[in-house]
């Protein structure tokens, strides 16, 4: 079973920034599209960003321009840079390997004034 460990979340004020990290045990991570999801209390889980093996990216329209997904295949890691945080960004953030049903514990992002 693939192990996924998310980190980097925290409590920040509106307008602040965070950099989330995802470490994967999968040694062939470079072959897969990687995704970041988030789930807020009382809300459905939603895909916020993806990055393909070739580096192509996708962003949820509401986060476009504020979120940046990247990857370091040599380290088997994926990152999500979040800037200009808004209250509605508060959620537990998860990374996921495309086509695989493996989830880590997630990392909590809380935006509060």
N, C-alpha and C positions, 0 to 999 in steps of 0.2 A: 504494500500500500504506500502511495506517495504521501509524504509529509509536507504540509504547507504551514509556514509560520509567519504571520503578519505582525508588524510592529510599527511604531512611530506615531501612533495616535496620541491624543491628549486633549486637555481643556484649553481652548484659545478664545480670544475675543474676536468679534466680527472684524473682518479685514486682515486678520492674521494669516499665517501660513504654516503648513505642515508638510513633511515628506514621509510618506508611508513606504515601508519596505516589505517584500515578500520573499522569503527564502524557501526554496523547494529542494526536496531530496532527489528529484528526477534528474538523472545525469544527462539526459538528452533533451533538456528543456528548450534548446535552441530550435528544435523541430516543430514546436507547437505555438499556436496563438495563445497569448495570455490575456486574461481578463481581470478587471477590478469590478466588483459589485458592492453595493451598499444596501443596508436595510435599516430604516428608521422605525421607532416604535409605532405600531398601528399601520404601517405602510408595507407595501409589497417590496420584495427585493428587486433591485433594478441594476442593469448593467450601466456602468458609468464610463468605462474606457476599455479599449482593447488594443493590443499590438501584435501584429503577425510576425512570423519567423523572418520575413523580409523587411520588417520595420514599418509597415503601413499601420496607421492608427485610426481609431474610431473614438468619438466622444459623444456622450449624451448631449443633446443641444443645450441644455440648461447649464452645463459645466464647461462648454467650449470657450476657450480663451483663458480659463482659470485653472484647469487641470492639465497636467502633462504626464503621460505615461512613457516609461522608458524601460530598458532591460539591459542586463549585463549577463550574457550567456556563459561567460567563463566562470562567473560566480554563482550561476543558477539562481539569479535574483531578478525581480521585477520591482519597479518603483512607481509611485504616484505622487507627484508634486502637486500640492493643492495651494493655490494662492487666492487672495481676496475672499476668504471664507465668509459664508453667510449662515444665518440660523438654520436654513433649510438643508445645509450640508451635514448637519448632525446625524450620525448614523454609525452603525458598526460596518466597517469596511473589510471585505474579503477578497482574496485573489483566487483565481481558478484557472486550471489548465483546460483549454478548449476541448470539448468532447470527453472529459473525465468528470466523474461525480465525486471529487475529493474536495473537502472544505476544511480549512483550519478553524481556529477559534475566533479569528477576526481581531481587529483593533478598533477601539472606540474613539470616535472623533466627536467632541462636544464643543459647539460654538455657543458661547454665552457672554453676555455683558455684565 
